[in-house]
């Protein structure tokens, strides 16, 4: 039950049965037509603003992460599992043009296979069968693919996944390719010093990675 000004509205029992949205707070500014707005948190973790009436009448059930076939939600019972949020986020950045990460994913042609997009359970099963556990991530770049699918994806640590991001500078040395941060950790150097050697001093990769830091 929530109180809007002097009005008490009893609707949460009905909404919670079907909706993935939870009201955080009412917003003071209304639409031109006088419709109330609220800030809602979706079960997948996203926080957005919606018309209160659309949520209470069950016209808006989620942030967009909910698939058309809602039967899967009733069956798997894993909405609060960490992998569910990961799955929802993949779908959003690959298919939702309004998602902040869409430009780096969906707009570039990155997609998700229909088997995973339409049903969380196959995604969950694949992750568990391939060694997922809390702290690990699903990555599609290891094999050079553009689609999140069983054929392209692997399970990696956050550090390994971050090492493969497109905005990282990857250095190739001694038959190995990894980010500056990974080289710094492996060789006991300072990442900022390596960057300065390469960008300001114009050293070669070999010299930048093999010259000890002064005073160390």
KEMARTI-85471 format. One record per atom (N, C-alpha, C, O): x, y, z; residue in three letters. Coordinates in steps of 0.2 Angstrom, whole numbers, padded with zeros to 4 digits, always signed. Example, Ala and Ser with C-alpha at 12.3 -4.5 7.8 and 13.67 -1.06 7.14 Angstrom:
<atoms>
+0066-0028+0039ala+0062-0022+0039ala+0066-0016+0039ala+0071-0017+0042ala+0064-0011+0035ser+0068-0005+0036ser+0064+0000+0039ser+0067+0006+0040ser
</atoms>
This chain:
<atoms>
+0004-0006+0000unk+0000+0000+0000unk+0004+0006+0000unk+0009+0007+0004unk+0003+0011-0004unk+0006+0017-0005unk+0001+0023-0004unk-0004+0023-0006unk+0004+0029-0001unk+0000+0034+0000unk+0002+0040-0004unk+0008+0042-0004unk-0003+0042-0009unk-0001+0048-0013unk-0005+0054-0011unk-0011+0055-0012unk-0001+0058-0007unk-0005+0064-0004unk-0009+0062+0001unk-0007+0059+0006unk-0016+0063+0000unk-0021+0061+0005unk-0025+0055+0003unk-0029+0053+0006unk-0022+0052-0003unk-0026+0046-0006unk-0022+0040-0004unk-0016+0040-0006unk-0025+0035-0002unk-0022+0029-0001unk-0024+0024-0006unk-0030+0023-0007unk-0019+0021-0010unk-0021+0017-0015unk-0018+0010-0014unk-0012+0009-0012unk-0023+0005-0014unk-0021-0002-0012unk-0021-0006-0019unk-0026-0008-0022unk-0015-0007-0021unk-0014-0010-0028unk-0008-0015-0028unk-0007-0019-0032unk-0004-0015-0023unk+0003-0018-0023unk+0002-0026-0024unk+0006-0029-0027unk-0003-0028-0020unk-0004-0036-0021unk-0005-0038-0028unk-0002-0043-0030unk-0009-0034-0031unk-0011-0036-0038unk-0005-0035-0043unk-0003-0039-0047unk-0001-0029-0042unk+0004-0028-0046unk+0010-0033-0045unk+0013-0035-0050unk+0012-0034-0039unk+0017-0038-0037unk+0017-0045-0040unk+0022-0049-0041unk+0010-0048-0042unk+0009-0054-0044unk+0012-0055-0051unk+0014-0060-0054unk+0012-0049-0055unk+0014-0049-0062unk+0020-0045-0064unk+0023-0046-0069unk+0020-0039-0061unk+0025-0034-0063unk+0032-0036-0060unk+0033-0038-0054unk+0037-0034-0063unk+0044-0034-0061unk+0046-0027-0058unk+0052-0027-0056unk+0042-0022-0058unk+0044-0016-0056unk+0042-0014-0049unk+0036-0016-0046unk+0046-0011-0045unk+0045-0009-0038unk+0046-0002-0037unk+0051+0001-0039unk+0040+0002-0035unk+0041+0009-0034unk+0046+0011-0029unk+0046+0008-0023unk+0050+0016-0031unk+0055+0018-0026unk+0053+0025-0023unk+0053+0026-0017unk+0050+0029-0027unk+0047+0035-0025unk+0043+0039-0030unk+0044+0038-0036unk+0038+0043-0028unk+0034+0046-0032unk+0038+0053-0034unk+0041+0056-0030unk+0037+0055-0040unk+0040+0061-0043unk+0035+0067-0042unk+0030+0066-0044unk+0038+0073-0040unk+0033+0078-0039unk+0030+0081-0046unk+0025+0084-0046unk+0034+0081-0051unk+0032+0083-0058unk+0028+0078-0061unk+0029+0073-0062unk+0022+0081-0063unk+0017+0077-0067unk+0017+0078-0075unk+0021+0083-0077unk+0014+0074-0079unk+0014+0076-0086unk+0009+0081-0087unk+0006+0084-0083unk+0009+0084-0093unk+0004+0089-0095unk-0003+0087-0094unk-0007+0092-0092unk-0004+0081-0094unk-0011+0079-0093unk-0013+0078-0086unk-0018+0075-0084unk-0008+0079-0081unk-0009+0078-0074unk-0008+0071-0072unk-0009+0069-0066unk-0004+0067-0076unk-0003+0060-0074unk+0003+0059-0069unk+0008+0063-0071unk+0002+0055-0064unk+0008+0054-0059unk+0013+0050-0062unk+0012+0046-0066unk+0019+0052-0060unk+0025+0048-0062unk+0029+0045-0056unk+0028+0048-0051unk+0032+0040-0057unk+0036+0037-0052unk+0042+0034-0054unk+0043+0033-0060unk+0047+0033-0049unk+0054+0030-0051unk+0053+0023-0048unk+0052+0022-0043unk+0055+0019-0053unk+0054+0011-0052unk+0060+0008-0053unk+0064+0009-0057unk+0061+0003-0049unk+0067-0002-0050unk+0064-0009-0052unk+0060-0012-0050unk+0067-0011-0058unk+0065-0017-0061unk+0069-0023-0058unk+0075-0022-0055unk+0067-0029-0058unk+0070-0035-0055unk+0077-0036-0058unk+0081-0039-0055unk+0078-0033-0064unk+0085-0034-0067unk+0090-0029-0065unk+0096-0030-0066unk+0087-0024-0061unk+0092-0019-0058unk+0092-0012-0061unk+0094-0008-0058unk+0088-0012-0067unk+0088-0005-0070unk+0083-0001-0066unk+0078-0003-0063unk+0084+0006-0066unk+0080+0011-0062unk+0078+0016-0068unk+0082+0019-0071unk+0071+0016-0068unk+0068+0021-0073unk+0062+0024-0071unk+0059+0022-0066unk+0060+0029-0075unk+0054+0033-0073unk+0048+0031-0077unk+0049+0030-0083unk+0042+0029-0074unk+0036+0027-0078unk+0030+0031-0075unk+0030+0033-0070unk+0025+0031-0079unk+0018+0033-0077unk+0016+0028-0072unk+0015+0022-0073unk+0013+0031-0066unk+0011+0026-0061unk+0005+0023-0064unk+0004+0017-0062unk+0000+0026-0067unk-0006+0023-0070unk-0004+0017-0074unk-0008+0012-0074unk+0001+0017-0078unk+0003+0012-0083unk+0005+0006-0079unk+0004+0000-0081unk+0009+0007-0073unk+0011+0001-0069unk+0005-0002-0065unk+0005-0008-0065unk+0001+0002-0062unk-0004+0000-0058unk-0009-0004-0062unk-0012-0009-0060unk-0010-0002-0069unk-0015-0006-0073unk-0011-0011-0077unk-0014-0015-0081unk-0005-0012-0075unk-0001-0018-0078unk+0000-0017-0085unk+0001-0022-0089unk+0000-0011-0088unk+0002-0010-0095unk+0009-0010-0096unk+0012-0012-0101unk+0013-0008-0090unk+0020-0008-0090unk+0022-0013-0085unk+0021-0012-0079unk+0025-0019-0087unk+0027-0024-0082unk+0034-0024-0080unk+0036-0027-0075unk+0039-0021-0085unk+0046-0022-0083unk+0049-0016-0087unk+0046-0012-0090unk+0056-0015-0087unk+0060-0010-0090unk+0060-0012-0098unk+0063-0008-0102unk+0058-0018-0100unk+0059-0020-0106unk+0063-0027-0107unk+0063-0030-0112unk+0065-0029-0101unk+0069-0035-0101unk+0065-0041-0101unk+0067-0047-0102unk+0058-0040-0100unk+0054-0046-0099unk+0052-0049-0106unk+0050-0045-0110unk+0053-0055-0107unk+0051-0058-0114unk+0044-0058-0115unk+0040-0058-0111unk+0042-0058-0122unk+0035-0059-0123unk+0032-0065-0120unk+0026-0064-0118unk+0035-0070-0120unk+0032-0076-0117unk+0034-0076-0110unk+0039-0078-0108unk+0029-0074-0106unk+0030-0074-0099unk+0030-0080-0095unk+0031-0080-0089unk+0028-0086-0098unk+0028-0092-0095unk+0034-0094-0092unk+0034-0098-0087unk+0040-0092-0095unk+0046-0094-0093unk+0048-0091-0086unk+0051-0094-0082unk+0045-0085-0084unk+0046-0082-0078unk+0042-0086-0072unk+0045-0087-0067unk+0037-0089-0074unk+0033-0093-0069unk+0036-0100-0068unk+0036-0103-0062unk+0040-0102-0073unk+0043-0109-0072unk+0050-0109-0069unk+0051-0113-0064unk+0054-0104-0071unk+0061-0105-0068unk+0062-0103-0061unk+0067-0105-0057unk+0059-0098-0059unk+0059-0095-0052unk+0066-0092-0050unk+0068-0093-0044unk+0070-0090-0055unk+0076-0087-0054unk+0077-0080-0055unk+0083-0078-0057unk+0072-0076-0055unk+0072-0069-0056unk+0078-0065-0052unk+0081-0061-0055unk+0079-0068-0046unk+0083-0064-0042unk+0090-0067-0042unk+0095-0065-0039unk+0091-0072-0046unk+0098-0075-0047unk+0103-0070-0051unk+0100-0066-0056unk+0109-0069-0049unk+0114-0065-0053unk+0114-0066-0060unk+0115-0061-0064unk+0113-0072-0062unk+0113-0073-0070unk+0107-0070-0073unk+0108-0068-0079unk+0102-0069-0070unk+0096-0066-0073unk+0097-0059-0074unk+0095-0057-0080unk+0100-0055-0070unk+0102-0049-0071unk+0107-0048-0077unk+0107-0044-0081unk+0112-0053-0077unk+0117-0053-0083unk+0114-0054-0089unk+0115-0051-0094unk+0109-0059-0089unk+0105-0060-0096unk+0101-0054-0098unk+0101-0053-0104unk+0098-0051-0093unk+0093-0045-0095unk+0098-0040-0098unk+0096-0036-0102unk+0104-0039-0095unk+0108-0033-0097unk+0111-0035-0104unk+0111-0030-0108unk+0112-0041-0105unk+0114-0043-0112unk+0109-0041-0117unk+0110-0038-0122unk+0103-0043-0116unk+0097-0042-0120unk+0096-0034-0121unk+0095-0032-0127unk+0096-0030-0116unk+0095-0023-0116unk+0101-0020-0121unk+0099-0016-0125unk+0107-0021-0120unk+0112-0018-0123unk+0113-0020-0131unk+0116-0017-0135unk+0110-0026-0132unk+0110-0028-0139unk+0104-0027-0143unk+0104-0026-0149unk+0098-0025-0139unk+0092-0025-0143unk+0088-0018-0142unk+0084-0016-0145unk+0090-0015-0136unk+0086-0009-0134unk+0090-0002-0136unk+0095-0001-0133unk+0088+0001-0141unk+0091+0007-0143unk+0092+0013-0138unk+0096+0017-0139unk+0088+0012-0133unk+0088+0017-0128unk+0093+0016-0122unk+0094+0020-0118unk+0095+0010-0122unk+0100+0008-0117unk+0107+0011-0118unk+0109+0012-0123unk+0110+0014-0112unk+0116+0018-0113unk+0122+0014-0116unk+0126+0017-0119unk+0122+0007-0116unk+0127+0004-0119unk+0126+0001-0126unk+0130-0002-0129unk+0120+0003-0129unk+0118+0000-0135unk+0122+0002-0141unk+0124-0002-0146unk+0125+0008-0141unk+0130+0011-0146unk+0136+0006-0147unk+0138+0005-0152unk+0138+0003-0141unk+0144-0001-0141unk+0142-0008-0143unk+0147-0012-0144unk+0136-0010-0143unk+0134-0017-0144unk+0129-0018-0150unk+0131-0019-0155unk+0122-0016-0149unk+0117-0017-0154unk+0119-0013-0160unk+0118-0016-0166unk+0121-0007-0159unk+0122-0003-0165unk+0128-0005-0169unk+0129-0004-0175unk+0133-0009-0166unk+0139-0012-0169unk+0137-0018-0172unk+0141-0021-0176unk+0131-0021-0171unk+0129-0027-0174unk+0130-0033-0169unk+0129-0039-0171unk+0131-0032-0163unk+0132-0037-0158unk+0125-0039-0156unk+0120-0035-0155unk+0123-0046-0156unk+0117-0048-0155unk+0117-0054-0150unk+0122-0056-0147unk+0111-0057-0149unk+0111-0063-0144unk+0106-0068-0148unk+0101-0066-0151unk+0108-0074-0148unk+0105-0079-0151unk+0098-0080-0149unk+0096-0078-0143unk+0093-0082-0153unk+0086-0082-0151unk+0085-0087-0146unk+0080-0086-0142unk+0088-0093-0145unk+0087-0097-0140unk+0088-0094-0133unk+0084-0095-0128unk+0093-0090-0132unk+0094-0086-0126unk+0090-0080-0125unk+0087-0079-0120unk+0089-0077-0131unk+0085-0071-0130unk+0077-0072-0128unk+0074-0068-0124unk+0075-0078-0130unk+0068-0079-0129unk+0066-0083-0122unk+0061-0083-0120unk+0072-0085-0119unk+0071-0089-0113unk+0077-0089-0109unk+0083-0090-0111unk+0076-0087-0103unk+0082-0087-0098unk+0085-0094-0097unk+0091-0094-0096unk+0081-0099-0096unk+0083-0105-0094unk+0089-0108-0098unk+0093-0111-0095unk+0088-0108-0105unk+0094-0111-0109unk+0101-0107-0107unk+0106-0110-0107unk+0100-0100-0106unk+0106-0096-0104unk+0109-0098-0098unk+0115-0099-0097unk+0104-0099-0093unk+0106-0101-0086unk+0109-0108-0086unk+0115-0109-0083unk+0106-0113-0090unk+0109-0120-0090unk+0116-0120-0093unk+0120-0123-0090unk+0117-0116-0098unk+0123-0116-0102unk+0129-0113-0097unk+0134-0116-0096unk+0127-0108-0094unk+0132-0105-0089unk+0134-0110-0083unk+0140-0110-0082unk+0129-0113-0080unk+0131-0118-0075unk+0135-0124-0077unk+0139-0126-0074unk+0133-0126-0083unk+0137-0132-0086unk+0144-0130-0088unk+0148-0134-0089unk+0145-0123-0089unk+0152-0121-0091unk+0156-0118-0086unk+0160-0114-0087unk+0154-0119-0079unk+0158-0117-0074unk+0156-0111-0071unk+0161-0108-0067unk+0151-0108-0072unk+0149-0101-0069unk+0149-0102-0062unk+0146-0106-0059unk+0151-0097-0058unk+0150-0096-0051unk+0150-0088-0050unk+0153-0085-0054unk+0148-0086-0044unk+0148-0079-0042unk+0155-0076-0043unk+0160-0079-0041unk+0155-0070-0046unk+0162-0067-0048unk+0164-0068-0055unk+0169-0065-0057unk+0161-0073-0059unk+0163-0074-0065unk+0158-0071-0070unk+0153-0069-0068unk+0160-0070-0076unk+0156-0067-0081unk+0156-0070-0088unk+0160-0075-0089unk+0151-0069-0092unk+0150-0072-0098unk+0153-0067-0104unk+0151-0061-0104unk+0157-0070-0108unk+0161-0066-0113unk+0160-0069-0120unk+0161-0075-0120unk+0159-0065-0125unk+0158-0067-0132unk+0165-0065-0136unk+0165-0067-0141unk+0169-0061-0133unk+0175-0058-0137unk+0181-0063-0137unk+0185-0063-0142unk+0181-0068-0133unk+0187-0073-0132unk+0188-0076-0139unk+0193-0077-0141unk+0182-0078-0142unk+0182-0082-0149unk+0181-0077-0155unk+0181-0080-0160unk+0180-0071-0153unk+0180-0066-0159unk+0173-0066-0162unk+0172-0063-0167unk+0168-0068-0158unk+0161-0068-0161unk+0157-0061-0160unk+0159-0057-0156unk+0152-0060-0163unk+0148-0055-0163unk+0141-0056-0160unk+0136-0052-0159unk+0140-0062-0158unk+0133-0065-0155unk+0134-0068-0149unk+0139-0073-0148unk+0130-0066-0144unk+0130-0070-0137unk+0127-0077-0139unk+0121-0077-0140unk+0130-0082-0139unk+0127-0089-0140unk+0132-0094-0137unk+0137-0093-0135unk+0129-0100-0136unk+0133-0106-0134unk+0140-0107-0138unk+0145-0109-0135unk+0139-0106-0144unk+0145-0107-0148unk+0151-0102-0147unk+0157-0103-0148unk+0149-0096-0146unk+0154-0090-0145unk+0156-0088-0138unk+0162-0086-0138unk+0152-0090-0133unk+0153-0087-0127unk+0158-0092-0123unk+0158-0098-0124unk+0161-0089-0118unk+0165-0092-0113unk+0164-0089-0106unk+0161-0084-0106unk+0166-0092-0101unk+0166-0090-0094unk+0173-0087-0092unk+0177-0091-0092unk+0173-0081-0090unk+0179-0078-0088unk+0179-0074-0081unk+0173-0073-0079unk+0185-0073-0078unk+0185-0069-0072unk+0184-0061-0075unk+0184-0060-0081unk+0182-0057-0070unk+0181-0050-0072unk+0187-0047-0075unk+0187-0043-0079unk+0193-0049-0072unk+0199-0046-0074unk+0201-0048-0081unk+0203-0044-0085unk+0200-0055-0083unk+0201-0057-0090unk+0196-0054-0094unk+0198-0052-0100unk+0190-0053-0092unk+0185-0050-0097unk+0187-0042-0098unk+0186-0040-0104unk+0189-0039-0093unk+0191-0032-0094unk+0197-0031-0098unk+0198-0026-0102unk+0201-0036-0098unk+0207-0036-0102unk+0206-0036-0109unk+0210-0034-0113unk+0200-0039-0111unk+0198-0039-0118unk+0193-0034-0121unk+0191-0034-0127unk+0192-0029-0117unk+0188-0024-0119unk+0191-0020-0125unk+0197-0019-0125unk+0186-0017-0129unk+0189-0014-0135unk+0193-0007-0133unk+0197-0005-0137unk+0191-0004-0128unk+0194+0002-0126unk+0201+0001-0123unk+0204+0006-0121unk+0203-0005-0122unk+0210-0006-0119unk+0215-0006-0124unk+0214-0007-0130unk+0221-0004-0122unk+0227-0004-0126unk+0230-0011-0125unk+0232-0012-0120unk+0230-0015-0130unk+0233-0022-0130unk+0240-0022-0132unk+0241-0019-0138unk+0245-0024-0128unk+0252-0024-0130unk+0253-0032-0132unk+0252-0036-0128unk+0257-0033-0137unk+0259-0039-0140unk+0267-0040-0138unk+0271-0036-0141unk+0268-0045-0134unk+0276-0046-0132unk+0277-0053-0130unk+0273-0056-0127unk+0282-0056-0133unk+0284-0063-0131unk+0278-0068-0133unk+0277-0072-0129unk+0275-0066-0138unk+0270-0071-0140unk+0263-0071-0136unk+0259-0075-0137unk+0263-0065-0132unk+0257-0065-0128unk+0254-0058-0129unk+0257-0053-0130unk+0247-0057-0129unk+0243-0051-0130unk+0239-0050-0124unk+0235-0054-0122unk+0240-0044-0121unk+0236-0042-0115unk+0236-0035-0114unk+0240-0031-0116unk+0232-0032-0109unk+0231-0025-0108unk+0237-0023-0104unk+0241-0027-0101unk+0238-0016-0104unk+0244-0013-0100unk+0243-0015-0093unk+0248-0016-0090unk+0237-0015-0090unk+0236-0017-0083unk+0238-0024-0082unk+0241-0025-0076unk+0237-0028-0086unk+0239-0035-0085unk+0246-0036-0086unk+0249-0040-0082unk+0249-0033-0090unk+0257-0033-0091unk+0260-0030-0084unk+0265-0033-0082unk+0257-0024-0082unk+0260-0021-0076unk+0260-0026-0070unk+0264-0027-0066unk+0254-0029-0069unk+0253-0034-0064unk+0258-0040-0064unk+0261-0042-0060unk+0258-0043-0071unk+0263-0048-0072unk+0270-0047-0071unk+0274-0051-0068unk+0272-0041-0073unk+0279-0039-0073unk+0281-0035-0067unk+0287-0033-0066unk+0277-0033-0062unk+0278-0029-0057unk+0280-0022-0058unk+0284-0019-0055unk+0277-0020-0064unk+0278-0013-0066unk+0272-0008-0064unk+0267-0011-0061unk+0272-0002-0066unk+0267+0003-0064unk+0263+0004-0071unk+0267+0006-0076unk+0257+0003-0071unk+0253+0004-0078unk+0254+0011-0080unk+0255+0012-0086unk+0254+0016-0076unk+0254+0023-0078unk+0261+0024-0081unk+0262+0028-0086unk+0266+0021-0078unk+0273+0022-0081unk+0274+0019-0088unk+0277+0021-0092unk+0271+0013-0089unk+0271+0009-0095unk+0268+0014-0100unk+0270+0015-0106unk+0262+0017-0099unk+0258+0021-0104unk+0262+0027-0105unk+0263+0029-0111unk+0266+0030-0100unk+0270+0036-0102unk+0276+0034-0106unk+0278+0038-0110unk+0279+0028-0105unk+0284+0026-0109unk+0282+0025-0116unk+0286+0027-0121unk+0276+0023-0117unk+0274+0022-0124unk+0272+0028-0128unk+0273+0029-0133unk+0268+0032-0124unk+0265+0038-0127unk+0269+0044-0127unk+0269+0048-0132unk+0272+0045-0122unk+0276+0051-0121unk+0283+0051-0123unk+0286+0055-0127unk+0287+0045-0121unk+0294+0044-0122unk+0295+0040-0129unk+0300+0040-0132unk+0289+0037-0132unk+0289+0034-0138unk+0294+0028-0138unk+0297+0026-0143unk+0294+0024-0132unk+0298+0018-0132unk+0295+0013-0135unk+0289+0013-0137unk+0299+0008-0137unk+0296+0002-0140unk+0292-0002-0135unk+0293-0001-0129unk+0288-0007-0137unk+0284-0011-0132unk+0289-0015-0128unk+0289-0016-0121unk+0294-0018-0131unk+0299-0022-0127unk+0303-0018-0122unk+0304-0020-0116unk+0305-0012-0124unk+0309-0008-0119unk+0304-0005-0113unk+0306-0005-0108unk+0298-0004-0115unk+0293-0001-0110unk+0292-0007-0105unk+0290-0005-0099unk+0292-0013-0107unk+0290-0019-0103unk+0296-0022-0099unk+0295-0026-0094unk+0302-0021-0101unk+0308-0024-0099unk+0312-0020-0095unk+0317-0022-0091unk+0311-0013-0095unk+0315-0008-0091unk+0313-0007-0084unk+0307-0005-0083unk+0316-0009-0079unk+0314-0008-0072unk+0312-0001-0070unk+0315+0004-0073unk+0307+0000-0066unk+0306+0007-0063unk+0311+0009-0059unk+0313+0005-0054unk+0313+0015-0060unk+0319+0018-0056unk+0317+0018-0048unk+0311+0020-0046unk+0321+0016-0044unk+0320+0016-0037unk+0317+0010-0035unk+0316+0009-0029unk+0315+0005-0039unk+0311-0001-0037unk+0316-0006-0035unk+0314-0012-0034unk
</atoms>
